[in-house]
Amino acid sequence: ETLRIVGERLIQIWSQGELSPLLHTAKDLTIVTLFITLAVLSLSRLPREYSLFAGAILALMLMFVLPGPPMPSVSRYALAAFPCFMVLADFGKNKVMHRTVVLVSLAGLTVFTAYYATAWWIA
């Protein structure tokens, strides 16, 4: 019974868009933090050129302020920082880190699929 009530309330919040700006900002801040961390870690794991490229992409992404949400499309622009994904691949050498990266990616896939399915986020 309690689970049903919680589920109904979450659906109500989701459908009314009460948390929409907060969720988008939290998502964007999480992605920016993750990619900056990965870019810093790339300094010790990849050639300097790759690290500089990742840093330049992230700097350009954060340099321009547009009207509207604080960081619009940051998840899309961060994809260009491919050295960050190379660091994630390097983490995959460790079995525990590999499983962690896969599970976190699965959680992200679930969240973004829910965003897309409810028209909060358009690809």
C-alpha positions in Angstrom: 0.0 0.0 0.0 2.8 2.4 0.9 4.7 1.6 -2.2 1.5 2.3 -4.3 1.1 5.7 -2.6 4.8 6.7 -3.2 4.5 5.6 -6.8 1.4 7.6 -7.4 3.0 10.7 -5.8 6.1 10.3 -8.0 4.0 10.0 -11.1 2.1 13.1 -10.0 5.3 15.1 -9.4 6.8 13.7 -12.7 3.7 14.6 -14.8 3.2 18.1 -13.3 6.8 19.0 -14.0 7.4 20.3 -10.4 11.0 18.9 -10.3 11.9 19.5 -13.9 14.3 22.5 -13.5 15.9 21.0 -10.5 16.4 17.6 -12.1 17.8 19.1 -15.3 20.3 21.3 -13.3 21.3 18.3 -11.1 21.8 16.2 -14.2 23.9 18.8 -15.9 26.0 19.5 -12.8 26.6 15.7 -12.4 27.8 15.4 -16.0 30.0 18.4 -15.8 31.6 17.2 -12.5 32.1 13.7 -13.9 33.7 14.9 -17.1 36.0 17.4 -15.4 37.1 14.6 -13.0 37.7 12.3 -16.0 39.7 15.0 -17.8 41.9 15.5 -14.8 42.4 11.8 -14.4 43.4 11.7 -18.1 46.5 13.7 -17.3 48.1 10.6 -15.6 46.6 8.0 -17.9 46.8 9.4 -21.5 49.1 11.4 -23.6 49.1 15.1 -22.9 47.5 16.0 -26.2 44.4 14.0 -25.4 44.2 15.6 -21.9 44.5 19.1 -23.4 41.8 18.2 -26.0 39.4 17.1 -23.3 40.1 20.2 -21.3 39.6 22.5 -24.3 36.3 20.8 -25.1 35.1 21.2 -21.6 36.3 24.8 -21.3 34.5 25.7 -24.5 31.4 24.0 -23.3 31.3 26.0 -20.1 32.6 29.3 -21.5 29.5 30.5 -23.2 26.4 31.5 -21.3 23.1 31.2 -23.1 19.7 32.4 -22.1 17.5 29.8 -20.5 18.7 26.8 -18.4 22.1 27.2 -16.7 23.9 24.6 -18.9 21.7 23.7 -21.9 22.8 20.5 -23.8 25.8 20.0 -21.7 25.3 16.2 -21.9 25.5 16.4 -25.7 28.5 18.7 -25.8 30.5 16.6 -23.3 30.3 13.6 -25.7 33.0 15.3 -27.8 35.5 14.9 -25.0 36.4 11.4 -26.1 39.5 11.1 -24.0 37.2 11.0 -20.9 35.7 7.8 -22.4 39.3 6.4 -22.8 39.8 6.9 -19.1 36.6 5.0 -18.4 37.9 2.2 -20.7 41.1 2.2 -18.7 39.1 1.8 -15.5 37.6 -1.3 -17.2 40.8 -3.2 -16.6 39.8 -3.6 -13.0 36.9 -6.0 -12.6 35.1 -4.1 -9.8 35.5 -0.7 -11.6 34.2 -2.3 -14.8 31.1 -3.5 -13.1 30.6 -0.1 -11.4 30.9 1.8 -14.7 28.5 -0.6 -16.4 25.9 -0.3 -13.6 26.2 3.5 -13.5 25.8 3.6 -17.2 22.8 1.4 -17.0 21.3 3.7 -14.4 22.0 6.7 -16.7 20.4 4.9 -19.6 17.3 4.2 -17.5 17.0 7.9 -16.4 17.5 9.3 -19.9 15.1 6.8 -21.4 12.5 7.9 -18.8 13.2 11.6 -19.7 12.8 10.8 -23.4 9.6 8.7 -22.9 7.9 11.5 -20.9 9.0 14.2 -23.3 11.2 16.0 -20.8 14.2 15.5 -23.0 14.3 15.4 -26.8 17.3 13.7 -28.3 
